[in-house]
Amino acid sequence: MSKEDDYVDMEGEVVEIVRNIFKVKLPNGHIVDAYIGAKLARRLGRKKIVLCDRVVVAVCTYDLNKGRIVSILKKNTNVTPE
């Protein structure tokens, strides 16, 4: 089994930040403790992840309570108010 098979990518929303650990709520209601992946940290530079950001979390299949943030989803700025 390769390392790619050990992780499942899921979308979620950041609900709490404690130092370098982010609590991410998944669509099924489960909350995962996640940290920023090394590749993402290099790409972010001085940008920060804030509350209510939508992120993609790689959750380990062996421990479903921990994960790694692999990307930040863009906010939809094209929405026109009605």
N, C-alpha and C positions, 0 to 999 in steps of 0.2 A: 504494500500500500504506500503510495507516494504522499508527500506532504500536502499536495493540492487536494487530495481526497479527504484530508482530515479537517477541512474547514468548509463552512457553509456561509455564503454571503447573504446578509439580510439588511434591509433598510430599516432605519429607526430614527428617533428624534431625541436629542440631548435634553434631559430633564434636570440634571444636577451635575455640578462640577466640584470635585474635591481634590485640590492640588493637581496632580497629573492624571487622575482617574475620572472618567466621564461615565455617568449613569445614562444609559441609552434605553429608551422604551421602544420595544418592537411592536409591530402591528397586532400581534396576538396578546399584548398586555404584559409580556415577560420583560423584566428589567435586567440588563446585562452591564457588568462592570467592564469598561473598555479603555484602552490606552491608545495613543497615536502611534501608528506604524512608522518605522524609520524612514521609508521612502516618502511618505506623506509629510513628515516633519521637515525633511529637507526641502520639499516643494513649497511648504507654507511660508517659510521664512519668518517674518514678523507678524503675519496674519494669525488670528486666533480663532478657535472654535468657541462659540457662545451658546447660551441657552436657546432652545427651539431650533437649532440648526438641524437639517436633515442630513444624515450620514449613512454610509454603507459600512457595516461591521462584519468582519470575518469571525464567526463564532466557531470554536473548536467543538468537534462532535463528542469529545470525551468529557468536557466540562462546559455545559451550556450556560454557565453563569459568568463566563469571562470571554472577552473578545478583543479584537484589534480593529481600530478605525482605519479603513483603507482608502476612503475617499469622502469628500464633502459634496453633496448634491447642490446644484445651482438653484437659487430661488427663482420662482417664476415671476418675472417682472413685467410680463406682457399682459397681465390681467387688467381688463378695463372695468372700472366700477359701473354698475348699472343702477 
